[in-house]
Amino acid sequence: MILPIYTYGQPVLRKVAEDIDENYPNLKGLIQDMYETLEHSEGIGLAAPQIGLDIRLVVINLDIISDDLPEYKGYIKTFINPHILEYDDTHTELMEEGCLSVPGIHESVRRPTRIHVKYQDENFEEHEEWAEGYLARVMQHEFDHLEGTMFIDRLSMLRKQMIKGKLNSLLKGNFRCSYKIKLRK
Ligand code: NI
């Protein structure tokens, strides 16, 4: 089932999300719905707050960019209870980002190129690893959603000023996008 994406202004996007366990109701179905929603909106990552749930659950599909980055061929992965343990600040990189919850806005964000993360997979097996490159970028963007943070928070004061009008339009519902959304009432 394709779920509506909660857009900028929805309070759930500003909450710190909670860990879940195996008993979370209909978790498999929910994950399936998140993949369908992600595919429908042609995104590469989706965090549960973006579909209105304040739980630590993220799906990432890098397979759709594997024409450009072949190392991610087949990379479709679910992250349960992810946490960033450490940022390697040795190298940072500026890269343009967008977000399904902030349609129509694309801005460059500076982030570390390497992070240490822990998470559980769909079978609740524990994983701990260093991620780098594009994957580390996407993880930081998605895992930020679980802390109530969005990429627009990480822009310079100047860029924030520049996009203020667009953000106000988002709040008013004065925009178009190709997928189903849920606006703040
Ligand atoms: Ni996002």
Backbone and ligand atoms as CSV (ligand in chain L), in Angstrom:
chain,resi,resn,atom,element,x,y,z
A,1,MET,N,N,0.835,-1.188,0.000
A,1,MET,CA,C,0.000,0.000,0.000
A,1,MET,C,C,0.885,1.260,0.000
A,2,ILE,N,N,0.552,2.168,-0.898
A,2,ILE,CA,C,1.309,3.424,-0.951
A,2,ILE,C,C,0.763,4.380,0.107
A,3,LEU,N,N,1.663,4.862,0.940
A,3,LEU,CA,C,1.263,5.740,2.050
A,3,LEU,C,C,1.533,7.195,1.677
A,4,PRO,N,N,0.740,8.124,2.222
A,4,PRO,CA,C,1.027,9.533,1.963
A,4,PRO,C,C,2.274,9.984,2.730
A,5,ILE,N,N,3.033,10.865,2.120
A,5,ILE,CA,C,4.258,11.378,2.752
A,5,ILE,C,C,3.953,12.672,3.497
A,6,TYR,N,N,4.322,12.683,4.757
A,6,TYR,CA,C,4.111,13.866,5.601
A,6,TYR,C,C,5.122,14.934,5.203
A,7,THR,N,N,4.631,16.130,4.962
A,7,THR,CA,C,5.512,17.191,4.473
A,7,THR,C,C,5.829,18.222,5.559
A,8,TYR,N,N,6.806,19.049,5.241
A,8,TYR,CA,C,7.315,20.109,6.113
A,8,TYR,C,C,6.170,20.808,6.856
A,9,GLY,N,N,6.338,20.917,8.182
A,9,GLY,CA,C,5.292,21.522,8.997
A,9,GLY,C,C,4.555,20.492,9.835
A,10,GLN,N,N,4.638,19.213,9.448
A,10,GLN,CA,C,4.009,18.150,10.230
A,10,GLN,C,C,4.833,17.920,11.508
A,11,PRO,N,N,4.194,18.011,12.675
A,11,PRO,CA,C,4.930,17.896,13.945
A,11,PRO,C,C,5.732,16.598,14.088
A,12,VAL,N,N,5.255,15.495,13.487
A,12,VAL,CA,C,5.954,14.209,13.643
A,12,VAL,C,C,7.377,14.275,13.080
A,13,LEU,N,N,7.599,15.180,12.128
A,13,LEU,CA,C,8.940,15.316,11.530
A,13,LEU,C,C,9.926,15.965,12.493
A,14,ARG,N,N,9.418,16.502,13.608
A,14,ARG,CA,C,10.265,17.184,14.591
A,14,ARG,C,C,10.432,16.399,15.879
A,15,LYS,N,N,9.887,15.171,15.897
A,15,LYS,CA,C,9.992,14.339,17.101
A,15,LYS,C,C,11.253,13.483,17.068
A,16,VAL,N,N,11.765,13.141,18.267
A,16,VAL,CA,C,12.815,12.124,18.339
A,16,VAL,C,C,12.112,10.766,18.345
A,17,ALA,N,N,12.461,9.921,17.377
A,17,ALA,CA,C,11.763,8.643,17.211
A,17,ALA,C,C,12.259,7.612,18.226
A,18,GLU,N,N,11.368,6.659,18.526
A,18,GLU,CA,C,11.641,5.646,19.548
A,18,GLU,C,C,12.092,4.328,18.919
A,19,ASP,N,N,12.947,3.610,19.650
A,19,ASP,CA,C,13.306,2.246,19.245
A,19,ASP,C,C,12.060,1.348,19.269
A,20,ILE,N,N,12.086,0.312,18.454
A,20,ILE,CA,C,10.983,-0.661,18.458
A,20,ILE,C,C,11.549,-2.068,18.684
A,21,ASP,N,N,10.655,-3.026,18.955
A,21,ASP,CA,C,11.101,-4.422,19.059
A,21,ASP,C,C,10.252,-5.312,18.141
A,22,GLU,N,N,10.506,-6.614,18.215
A,22,GLU,CA,C,9.855,-7.564,17.299
A,22,GLU,C,C,8.338,-7.552,17.413
A,23,ASN,N,N,7.835,-7.066,18.537
A,23,ASN,CA,C,6.384,-7.099,18.766
A,23,ASN,C,C,5.650,-5.911,18.153
A,24,TYR,N,N,6.383,-5.043,17.476
A,24,TYR,CA,C,5.704,-3.894,16.875
A,24,TYR,C,C,4.652,-4.416,15.892
A,25,PRO,N,N,3.399,-3.922,16.000
A,25,PRO,CA,C,2.307,-4.489,15.197
A,25,PRO,C,C,2.548,-4.413,13.685
A,26,ASN,N,N,2.361,-5.552,13.027
A,26,ASN,CA,C,2.440,-5.643,11.563
A,26,ASN,C,C,3.687,-4.999,10.957
A,27,LEU,N,N,4.830,-5.267,11.593
A,27,LEU,CA,C,6.078,-4.638,11.153
A,27,LEU,C,C,6.433,-5.015,9.714
A,28,LYS,N,N,6.277,-6.293,9.376
A,28,LYS,CA,C,6.614,-6.727,8.007
A,28,LYS,C,C,5.783,-5.985,6.968
A,29,GLY,N,N,4.483,-5.859,7.239
A,29,GLY,CA,C,3.582,-5.149,6.331
A,29,GLY,C,C,3.966,-3.683,6.209
A,30,LEU,N,N,4.333,-3.097,7.336
A,30,LEU,CA,C,4.734,-1.688,7.353
A,30,LEU,C,C,5.978,-1.463,6.498
A,31,ILE,N,N,6.962,-2.367,6.651
A,31,ILE,CA,C,8.198,-2.244,5.871
A,31,ILE,C,C,7.882,-2.369,4.378
A,32,GLN,N,N,7.017,-3.342,4.047
A,32,GLN,CA,C,6.588,-3.519,2.658
A,32,GLN,C,C,5.953,-2.232,2.112
A,33,ASP,N,N,5.074,-1.634,2.921
A,33,ASP,CA,C,4.411,-0.381,2.518
A,33,ASP,C,C,5.436,0.746,2.321
A,34,MET,N,N,6.456,0.766,3.172
A,34,MET,CA,C,7.472,1.820,3.034
A,34,MET,C,C,8.248,1.664,1.733
A,35,TYR,N,N,8.565,0.416,1.363
A,35,TYR,CA,C,9.246,0.201,0.080
A,35,TYR,C,C,8.356,0.607,-1.090
A,36,GLU,N,N,7.077,0.269,-1.013
A,36,GLU,CA,C,6.160,0.650,-2.095
A,36,GLU,C,C,6.051,2.166,-2.209
A,37,THR,N,N,5.984,2.817,-1.057
A,37,THR,CA,C,5.869,4.279,-1.019
A,37,THR,C,C,7.127,4.923,-1.597
A,38,LEU,N,N,8.275,4.354,-1.228
A,38,LEU,CA,C,9.555,4.861,-1.716
A,38,LEU,C,C,9.649,4.721,-3.230
A,39,GLU,N,N,9.223,3.566,-3.723
A,39,GLU,CA,C,9.289,3.316,-5.155
A,39,GLU,C,C,8.373,4.272,-5.915
A,40,HIS,N,N,7.157,4.433,-5.378
A,40,HIS,CA,C,6.166,5.298,-6.012
A,40,HIS,C,C,6.658,6.747,-6.103
A,41,SER,N,N,7.383,7.188,-5.074
A,41,SER,CA,C,7.826,8.588,-5.034
A,41,SER,C,C,9.223,8.748,-5.651
A,42,GLU,N,N,9.773,7.627,-6.128
A,42,GLU,CA,C,11.101,7.619,-6.755
A,42,GLU,C,C,12.184,8.191,-5.863
A,43,GLY,N,N,12.067,7.878,-4.569
A,43,GLY,CA,C,13.077,8.332,-3.611
A,43,GLY,C,C,14.131,7.264,-3.396
A,44,ILE,N,N,15.207,7.634,-2.676
A,44,ILE,CA,C,16.238,6.645,-2.364
A,44,ILE,C,C,16.219,6.250,-0.893
A,45,GLY,N,N,15.518,7.041,-0.080
A,45,GLY,CA,C,15.413,6.690,1.326
A,45,GLY,C,C,14.130,7.225,1.924
A,46,LEU,N,N,13.616,6.485,2.905
A,46,LEU,CA,C,12.388,6.912,3.573
A,46,LEU,C,C,12.472,6.530,5.049
A,47,ALA,N,N,12.218,7.501,5.912
A,47,ALA,CA,C,12.238,7.267,7.357
A,47,ALA,C,C,10.794,7.282,7.873
A,48,ALA,N,N,10.527,6.458,8.883
A,48,ALA,CA,C,9.155,6.289,9.375
A,48,ALA,C,C,8.446,7.618,9.720
A,49,PRO,N,N,9.129,8.610,10.313
A,49,PRO,CA,C,8.420,9.876,10.582
A,49,PRO,C,C,7.818,10.499,9.320
A,50,GLN,N,N,8.387,10.188,8.168
A,50,GLN,CA,C,7.874,10.737,6.909
A,50,GLN,C,C,6.545,10.109,6.486
A,51,ILE,N,N,6.183,9.005,7.155
A,51,ILE,CA,C,4.842,8.454,6.930
A,51,ILE,C,C,4.034,8.557,8.221
A,52,GLY,N,N,4.495,9.430,9.123
A,52,GLY,CA,C,3.694,9.771,10.299
A,52,GLY,C,C,3.932,8.933,11.539
A,53,LEU,N,N,4.988,8.106,11.539
A,53,LEU,CA,C,5.251,7.253,12.698
A,53,LEU,C,C,6.561,7.649,13.379
A,54,ASP,N,N,6.513,7.906,14.693
A,54,ASP,CA,C,7.739,8.318,15.384
A,54,ASP,C,C,8.497,7.108,15.926
A,55,ILE,N,N,8.879,6.223,14.987
A,55,ILE,CA,C,9.656,5.034,15.344
A,55,ILE,C,C,10.932,4.994,14.503
A,56,ARG,N,N,11.960,4.284,15.050
A,56,ARG,CA,C,13.259,4.242,14.379
A,56,ARG,C,C,13.261,3.137,13.327
A,57,LEU,N,N,12.801,3.489,12.144
A,57,LEU,CA,C,12.709,2.552,11.025
A,57,LEU,C,C,12.974,3.340,9.740
A,58,VAL,N,N,13.915,2.807,8.926
A,58,VAL,CA,C,14.325,3.485,7.687
A,58,VAL,C,C,14.481,2.442,6.592
A,59,VAL,N,N,14.047,2.761,5.387
A,59,VAL,CA,C,14.385,1.914,4.237
A,59,VAL,C,C,15.198,2.745,3.237
A,60,ILE,N,N,16.195,2.088,2.655
A,60,ILE,CA,C,17.068,2.751,1.690
A,60,ILE,C,C,17.176,1.888,0.435
A,61,ASN,N,N,17.016,2.508,-0.716
A,61,ASN,CA,C,17.188,1.815,-1.998
A,61,ASN,C,C,18.200,2.574,-2.843
A,62,LEU,N,N,19.439,2.049,-2.855
A,62,LEU,CA,C,20.482,2.682,-3.675
A,62,LEU,C,C,20.600,1.988,-5.029
A,63,ASP,N,N,19.838,0.900,-5.187
A,63,ASP,CA,C,19.869,0.178,-6.465
A,63,ASP,C,C,19.431,1.097,-7.608
A,64,ILE,N,N,18.507,2.030,-7.311
A,64,ILE,CA,C,17.980,2.876,-8.393
A,64,ILE,C,C,19.014,3.885,-8.911
A,65,ILE,N,N,20.127,4.066,-8.177
A,65,ILE,CA,C,21.179,4.949,-8.696
A,65,ILE,C,C,22.405,4.152,-9.146
A,66,SER,N,N,22.231,2.820,-9.258
A,66,SER,CA,C,23.399,1.984,-9.534
A,66,SER,C,C,23.886,2.076,-10.991
A,67,ASP,N,N,23.109,2.736,-11.856
A,67,ASP,CA,C,23.644,3.027,-13.190
A,67,ASP,C,C,24.827,3.984,-13.077
A,68,ASP,N,N,24.713,4.951,-12.147
A,68,ASP,CA,C,25.797,5.911,-11.928
A,68,ASP,C,C,26.829,5.390,-10.929
A,69,LEU,N,N,26.356,4.669,-9.913
A,69,LEU,CA,C,27.252,4.166,-8.871
A,69,LEU,C,C,27.076,2.645,-8.768
A,70,PRO,N,N,27.793,1.901,-9.646
A,70,PRO,CA,C,27.573,0.447,-9.760
A,70,PRO,C,C,27.826,-0.332,-8.468
A,71,GLU,N,N,28.613,0.250,-7.555
A,71,GLU,CA,C,28.885,-0.476,-6.303
A,71,GLU,C,C,27.608,-0.680,-5.468
A,72,TYR,N,N,26.550,0.064,-5.795
A,72,TYR,CA,C,25.299,-0.076,-5.034
A,72,TYR,C,C,24.254,-0.938,-5.742
A,73,LYS,N,N,24.681,-1.678,-6.756
A,73,LYS,CA,C,23.769,-2.604,-7.447
A,73,LYS,C,C,23.163,-3.553,-6.416
A,74,GLY,N,N,21.848,-3.598,-6.345
A,74,GLY,CA,C,21.172,-4.514,-5.425
A,74,GLY,C,C,21.108,-4.037,-3.976
A,75,TYR,N,N,21.584,-2.820,-3.720
A,75,TYR,CA,C,21.570,-2.330,-2.337
A,75,TYR,C,C,20.179,-1.812,-1.953
A,76,ILE,N,N,19.382,-2.696,-1.335
A,76,ILE,CA,C,18.045,-2.335,-0.855
A,76,ILE,C,C,17.985,-2.851,0.575
A,77,LYS,N,N,17.882,-1.928,1.538
A,77,LYS,CA,C,18.122,-2.370,2.911
A,77,LYS,C,C,17.239,-1.664,3.935
A,78,THR,N,N,16.825,-2.453,4.917
A,78,THR,CA,C,15.982,-1.961,6.014
A,78,THR,C,C,16.840,-1.750,7.260
A,79,PHE,N,N,16.636,-0.631,7.918
A,79,PHE,CA,C,17.381,-0.313,9.136
A,79,PHE,C,C,16.392,-0.134,10.283
A,80,ILE,N,N,16.517,-1.010,11.276
A,80,ILE,CA,C,15.666,-0.902,12.459
A,80,ILE,C,C,16.532,-0.408,13.619
A,81,ASN,N,N,16.020,0.559,14.329
A,81,ASN,CA,C,16.713,1.165,15.479
A,81,ASN,C,C,18.126,1.647,15.145
A,82,PRO,N,N,18.301,2.328,14.018
A,82,PRO,CA,C,19.646,2.810,13.709
A,82,PRO,C,C,20.053,3.974,14.612
A,83,HIS,N,N,21.333,3.995,14.912
A,83,HIS,CA,C,21.921,5.094,15.685
A,83,HIS,C,C,23.301,5.376,15.102
A,84,ILE,N,N,23.640,6.645,14.986
A,84,ILE,CA,C,24.998,7.018,14.574
A,84,ILE,C,C,25.850,7.101,15.835
A,85,LEU,N,N,26.914,6.281,15.858
A,85,LEU,CA,C,27.758,6.200,17.053
A,85,LEU,C,C,28.865,7.243,17.016
A,86,GLU,N,N,29.317,7.570,15.793
A,86,GLU,CA,C,30.508,8.393,15.646
A,86,GLU,C,C,30.551,9.007,14.247
A,87,TYR,N,N,30.991,10.253,14.184
A,87,TYR,CA,C,31.233,10.896,12.889
A,87,TYR,C,C,32.743,11.032,12.722
A,88,ASP,N,N,33.261,10.616,11.573
A,88,ASP,CA,C,34.672,10.854,11.273
A,88,ASP,C,C,34.760,12.203,10.563
A,89,ASP,N,N,35.229,13.215,11.313
A,89,ASP,CA,C,35.224,14.580,10.784
A,89,ASP,C,C,36.449,14.908,9.929
A,90,THR,N,N,37.293,13.903,9.685
A,90,THR,CA,C,38.519,14.165,8.922
A,90,THR,C,C,38.206,14.776,7.557
A,91,HIS,N,N,37.169,14.206,6.898
A,91,HIS,CA,C,36.776,14.733,5.595
A,91,HIS,C,C,35.293,15.065,5.600
A,92,THR,N,N,34.979,16.238,5.065
A,92,THR,CA,C,33.573,16.571,4.859
A,92,THR,C,C,33.388,16.861,3.380
A,93,GLU,N,N,32.141,16.828,2.951
A,93,GLU,CA,C,31.859,17.013,1.542
A,93,GLU,C,C,30.542,17.776,1.405
A,94,LEU,N,N,30.519,18.646,0.393
A,94,LEU,CA,C,29.307,19.401,0.105
A,94,LEU,C,C,28.573,18.672,-1.011
A,95,MET,N,N,27.305,18.343,-0.792
A,95,MET,CA,C,26.552,17.632,-1.829
A,95,MET,C,C,25.094,18.065,-1.795
A,96,GLU,N,N,24.498,18.137,-2.989
A,96,GLU,CA,C,23.105,18.558,-3.051
A,96,GLU,C,C,22.173,17.462,-2.535
A,97,GLU,N,N,21.225,17.873,-1.702
A,97,GLU,CA,C,20.237,16.943,-1.172
A,97,GLU,C,C,18.832,17.459,-1.421
A,98,GLY,N,N,17.906,16.532,-1.421
A,98,GLY,CA,C,16.491,16.864,-1.463
A,98,GLY,C,C,15.799,15.924,-0.500
A,99,CYS,N,N,14.504,16.099,-0.311
A,99,CYS,CA,C,13.793,15.277,0.660
A,99,CYS,C,C,12.337,15.171,0.225
A,100,LEU,N,N,11.788,13.961,0.291
A,100,LEU,CA,C,10.390,13.764,-0.112
A,100,LEU,C,C,9.446,14.607,0.747
A,101,SER,N,N,9.874,14.948,1.967
A,101,SER,CA,C,9.038,15.760,2.860
A,101,SER,C,C,9.192,17.256,2.603
A,102,VAL,N,N,10.145,17.614,1.751
A,102,VAL,CA,C,10.386,19.022,1.438
A,102,VAL,C,C,10.428,19.176,-0.093
A,103,PRO,N,N,9.299,18.880,-0.749
A,103,PRO,CA,C,9.322,18.829,-2.220
A,103,PRO,C,C,9.726,20.159,-2.855
A,104,GLY,N,N,10.506,20.063,-3.909
A,104,GLY,CA,C,10.859,21.249,-4.685
A,104,GLY,C,C,12.067,22.013,-4.180
A,105,ILE,N,N,12.653,21.570,-3.064
A,105,ILE,CA,C,13.821,22.283,-2.540
A,105,ILE,C,C,15.039,21.360,-2.592
A,106,HIS,N,N,16.093,21.849,-3.232
A,106,HIS,CA,C,17.348,21.094,-3.321
A,106,HIS,C,C,18.464,22.037,-2.935
A,107,GLU,N,N,19.257,21.646,-1.950
A,107,GLU,CA,C,20.310,22.521,-1.452
A,107,GLU,C,C,21.536,21.682,-1.101
A,108,SER,N,N,22.699,22.310,-1.194
A,108,SER,CA,C,23.930,21.616,-0.828
A,108,SER,C,C,24.109,21.597,0.687
A,109,VAL,N,N,24.477,20.428,1.190
A,109,VAL,CA,C,24.667,20.243,2.628
A,109,VAL,C,C,26.069,19.683,2.855
A,110,ARG,N,N,26.795,20.246,3.837
A,110,ARG,CA,C,28.110,19.714,4.161
A,110,ARG,C,C,27.977,18.650,5.245
A,111,ARG,N,N,28.553,17.487,4.986
A,111,ARG,CA,C,28.506,16.395,5.967
A,111,ARG,C,C,29.826,15.625,5.950
A,112,PRO,N,N,30.141,14.948,7.069
A,112,PRO,CA,C,31.306,14.052,7.086
A,112,PRO,C,C,31.113,12.932,6.064
A,113,THR,N,N,32.217,12.404,5.516
A,113,THR,CA,C,32.112,11.371,4.483
A,113,THR,C,C,32.095,9.954,5.069
A,114,ARG,N,N,32.306,9.861,6.391
A,114,ARG,CA,C,32.419,8.532,6.994
A,114,ARG,C,C,31.755,8.553,8.371
A,115,ILE,N,N,30.915,7.552,8.633
A,115,ILE,CA,C,30.246,7.471,9.938
A,115,ILE,C,C,30.235,6.040,10.456
A,116,HIS,N,N,30.157,5.937,11.768
A,116,HIS,CA,C,30.083,4.642,12.437
A,116,HIS,C,C,28.634,4.469,12.909
A,117,VAL,N,N,27.997,3.394,12.458
A,117,VAL,CA,C,26.573,3.225,12.774
A,117,VAL,C,C,26.295,1.864,13.391
A,118,LYS,N,N,25.212,1.812,14.148
A,118,LYS,CA,C,24.691,0.500,14.563
A,118,LYS,C,C,23.206,0.466,14.237
A,119,TYR,N,N,22.712,-0.715,13.948
A,119,TYR,CA,C,21.296,-0.889,13.608
A,119,TYR,C,C,20.947,-2.367,13.684
A,120,GLN,N,N,19.677,-2.667,13.551
A,120,GLN,CA,C,19.243,-4.054,13.427
A,120,GLN,C,C,18.625,-4.243,12.047
A,121,ASP,N,N,18.754,-5.470,11.516
A,121,ASP,CA,C,18.130,-5.741,10.221
A,121,ASP,C,C,16.712,-6.260,10.443
A,122,GLU,N,N,16.064,-6.706,9.365
A,122,GLU,CA,C,14.666,-7.134,9.451
A,122,GLU,C,C,14.460,-8.321,10.386
A,123,ASN,N,N,15.553,-9.066,10.657
A,123,ASN,CA,C,15.461,-10.202,11.584
A,123,ASN,C,C,15.923,-9.825,12.991
A,124,PHE,N,N,16.097,-8.512,13.207
A,124,PHE,CA,C,16.558,-7.981,14.487
A,124,PHE,C,C,17.959,-8.469,14.860
A,125,GLU,N,N,18.740,-8.822,13.830
A,125,GLU,CA,C,20.158,-9.105,14.056
A,125,GLU,C,C,20.887,-7.768,14.182
A,126,GLU,N,N,21.809,-7.707,15.151
A,126,GLU,CA,C,22.564,-6.476,15.386
A,126,GLU,C,C,23.683,-6.309,14.357
A,127,HIS,N,N,23.873,-5.081,13.884
A,127,HIS,CA,C,24.990,-4.772,12.995
A,127,HIS,C,C,25.678,-3.510,13.480
A,128,GLU,N,N,26.993,-3.494,13.295
A,128,GLU,CA,C,27.746,-2.285,13.613
A,128,GLU,C,C,28.790,-2.145,12.517
A,129,GLU,N,N,28.845,-0.976,11.857
A,129,GLU,CA,C,29.784,-0.839,10.745
A,129,GLU,C,C,30.135,0.619,10.484
A,130,TRP,N,N,31.237,0.810,9.753
A,130,TRP,CA,C,31.582,2.119,9.231
A,130,TRP,C,C,31.012,2.215,7.822
A,131,ALA,N,N,30.328,3.318,7.545
A,131,ALA,CA,C,29.816,3.538,6.192
A,131,ALA,C,C,30.520,4.764,5.633
A,132,GLU,N,N,30.694,4.768,4.298
A,132,GLU,CA,C,31.328,5.942,3.708
A,132,GLU,C,C,30.701,6.280,2.366
A,133,GLY,N,N,31.139,7.407,1.829
A,133,GLY,CA,C,30.691,7.807,0.505
A,133,GLY,C,C,29.202,8.118,0.470
A,134,TYR,N,N,28.592,7.751,-0.645
A,134,TYR,CA,C,27.192,8.098,-0.878
A,134,TYR,C,C,26.266,7.455,0.155
A,135,LEU,N,N,26.591,6.207,0.535
A,135,LEU,CA,C,25.784,5.522,1.549
A,135,LEU,C,C,25.797,6.295,2.874
A,136,ALA,N,N,26.980,6.757,3.270
A,136,ALA,CA,C,27.092,7.519,4.524
A,136,ALA,C,C,26.270,8.804,4.451
A,137,ARG,N,N,26.252,9.399,3.277
A,137,ARG,CA,C,25.452,10.611,3.034
A,137,ARG,C,C,23.957,10.328,3.238
A,138,VAL,N,N,23.493,9.259,2.590
A,138,VAL,CA,C,22.063,8.927,2.657
A,138,VAL,C,C,21.678,8.508,4.091
A,139,MET,N,N,22.542,7.718,4.720
A,139,MET,CA,C,22.269,7.327,6.114
A,139,MET,C,C,22.136,8.557,7.009
A,140,GLN,N,N,23.042,9.514,6.854
A,140,GLN,CA,C,22.987,10.704,7.713
A,140,GLN,C,C,21.684,11.472,7.484
A,141,HIS,N,N,21.292,11.599,6.228
A,141,HIS,CA,C,20.035,12.291,5.914
A,141,HIS,C,C,18.847,11.557,6.550
A,142,GLU,N,N,18.793,10.234,6.351
A,142,GLU,CA,C,17.639,9.464,6.850
A,142,GLU,C,C,17.643,9.348,8.369
A,143,PHE,N,N,18.814,9.087,8.946
A,143,PHE,CA,C,18.862,8.913,10.405
A,143,PHE,C,C,18.615,10.251,11.111
A,144,ASP,N,N,18.959,11.356,10.461
A,144,ASP,CA,C,18.591,12.687,10.979
A,144,ASP,C,C,17.083,12.784,11.199
A,145,HIS,N,N,16.304,12.209,10.271
A,145,HIS,CA,C,14.838,12.262,10.406
A,145,HIS,C,C,14.392,11.659,11.741
A,146,LEU,N,N,15.147,10.674,12.239
A,146,LEU,CA,C,14.772,10.001,13.485
A,146,LEU,C,C,15.096,10.856,14.699
A,147,GLU,N,N,15.873,11.927,14.474
A,147,GLU,CA,C,16.192,12.864,15.567
A,147,GLU,C,C,15.352,14.134,15.441
A,148,GLY,N,N,14.425,14.145,14.494
A,148,GLY,CA,C,13.601,15.348,14.292
A,148,GLY,C,C,14.321,16.428,13.506
A,149,THR,N,N,15.379,16.042,12.805
A,149,THR,CA,C,16.195,16.992,12.049
A,149,THR,C,C,15.972,16.788,10.552
A,150,MET,N,N,15.926,17.900,9.817
A,150,MET,CA,C,15.824,17.808,8.359
A,150,MET,C,C,17.013,18.516,7.711
A,151,PHE,N,N,17.282,18.189,6.452
A,151,PHE,CA,C,18.500,18.719,5.811
A,151,PHE,C,C,18.499,20.247,5.756
A,152,ILE,N,N,17.298,20.824,5.716
A,152,ILE,CA,C,17.224,22.295,5.654
A,152,ILE,C,C,17.728,22.951,6.940
A,153,ASP,N,N,17.771,22.170,8.036
A,153,ASP,CA,C,18.306,22.704,9.303
A,153,ASP,C,C,19.821,22.863,9.222
A,154,ARG,N,N,20.444,22.168,8.282
A,154,ARG,CA,C,21.905,22.139,8.213
A,154,ARG,C,C,22.461,23.134,7.191
A,155,LEU,N,N,21.607,24.033,6.716
A,155,LEU,CA,C,22.061,25.043,5.749
A,155,LEU,C,C,22.602,26.268,6.461
A,156,SER,N,N,23.364,27.068,5.728
A,156,SER,CA,C,23.866,28.328,6.286
A,156,SER,C,C,22.697,29.274,6.519
A,157,MET,N,N,22.901,30.275,7.384
A,157,MET,CA,C,21.860,31.278,7.654
A,157,MET,C,C,21.377,31.902,6.346
A,158,LEU,N,N,22.346,32.172,5.475
A,158,LEU,CA,C,22.007,32.820,4.207
A,158,LEU,C,C,21.072,31.940,3.369
A,159,ARG,N,N,21.462,30.651,3.208
A,159,ARG,CA,C,20.625,29.749,2.402
A,159,ARG,C,C,19.250,29.570,3.041
A,160,LYS,N,N,19.230,29.525,4.387
A,160,LYS,CA,C,17.933,29.408,5.075
A,160,LYS,C,C,17.036,30.589,4.733
A,161,GLN,N,N,17.632,31.767,4.711
A,161,GLN,CA,C,16.873,32.967,4.330
A,161,GLN,C,C,16.337,32.842,2.905
A,162,MET,N,N,17.221,32.323,2.032
A,162,MET,CA,C,16.869,32.239,0.614
A,162,MET,C,C,15.680,31.305,0.347
A,163,ILE,N,N,15.523,30.267,1.183
A,163,ILE,CA,C,14.448,29.298,0.906
A,163,ILE,C,C,13.200,29.541,1.763
A,164,LYS,N,N,13.230,30.615,2.557
A,164,LYS,CA,C,12.118,30.892,3.468
A,164,LYS,C,C,10.767,30.967,2.744
A,165,GLY,N,N,10.757,31.647,1.620
A,165,GLY,CA,C,9.517,31.800,0.855
A,165,GLY,C,C,8.983,30.462,0.382
A,166,LYS,N,N,9.913,29.615,-0.101
A,166,LYS,CA,C,9.503,28.286,-0.574
A,166,LYS,C,C,8.948,27.447,0.577
A,167,LEU,N,N,9.589,27.549,1.751
A,167,LEU,CA,C,9.111,26.782,2.905
A,167,LEU,C,C,7.713,27.249,3.307
A,168,ASN,N,N,7.482,28.540,3.252
A,168,ASN,CA,C,6.147,29.058,3.564
A,168,ASN,C,C,5.103,28.536,2.586
A,169,SER,N,N,5.490,28.435,1.324
A,169,SER,CA,C,4.569,27.862,0.331
A,169,SER,C,C,4.248,26.417,0.670
A,170,LEU,N,N,5.264,25.674,1.139
A,170,LEU,CA,C,5.034,24.281,1.533
A,170,LEU,C,C,4.020,24.214,2.671
A,171,LEU,N,N,4.177,25.111,3.650
A,171,LEU,CA,C,3.254,25.125,4.797
A,171,LEU,C,C,1.823,25.388,4.346
A,172,LYS,N,N,1.683,26.231,3.345
A,172,LYS,CA,C,0.343,26.600,2.858
A,172,LYS,C,C,-0.214,25.572,1.870
A,173,GLY,N,N,0.613,24.583,1.512
A,173,GLY,CA,C,0.143,23.586,0.555
A,173,GLY,C,C,0.175,24.100,-0.861
A,174,ASN,N,N,0.921,25.172,-1.039
A,174,ASN,CA,C,0.978,25.838,-2.328
A,174,ASN,C,C,2.131,25.285,-3.175
A,175,PHE,N,N,2.000,24.004,-3.554
A,175,PHE,CA,C,3.039,23.355,-4.357
A,175,PHE,C,C,2.441,22.109,-5.007
A,176,ARG,N,N,3.164,21.582,-5.957
A,176,ARG,CA,C,2.737,20.356,-6.628
A,176,ARG,C,C,3.811,19.313,-6.459
A,177,CYS,N,N,3.397,18.058,-6.304
A,177,CYS,CA,C,4.373,16.986,-6.470
A,177,CYS,C,C,3.668,15.752,-6.980
A,178,SER,N,N,4.469,14.776,-7.428
A,178,SER,CA,C,3.901,13.662,-8.201
A,178,SER,C,C,3.409,12.530,-7.310
A,179,TYR,N,N,3.659,12.623,-5.979
A,179,TYR,CA,C,3.253,11.521,-5.102
A,179,TYR,C,C,2.243,12.029,-4.073
A,180,LYS,N,N,1.626,11.059,-3.366
A,180,LYS,CA,C,0.610,11.387,-2.359
A,180,LYS,C,C,1.266,12.026,-1.141
A,181,ILE,N,N,0.691,13.098,-0.636
A,181,ILE,CA,C,1.272,13.749,0.551
A,181,ILE,C,C,0.205,13.979,1.606
A,182,LYS,N,N,0.683,14.266,2.808
A,182,LYS,CA,C,-0.224,14.637,3.894
A,182,LYS,C,C,0.289,15.934,4.516
A,183,LEU,N,N,-0.481,16.978,4.295
A,183,LEU,CA,C,-0.128,18.309,4.781
A,183,LEU,C,C,-0.535,18.475,6.239
A,184,ARG,N,N,0.159,19.386,6.928
A,184,ARG,CA,C,-0.287,19.777,8.256
A,184,ARG,C,C,-1.674,20.409,8.133
A,185,LYS,N,N,-2.571,20.049,9.038
A,185,LYS,CA,C,-3.931,20.617,8.987
A,185,LYS,C,C,-3.933,22.057,9.477
L,1,NI,NI,NI,14.414,13.320,3.896
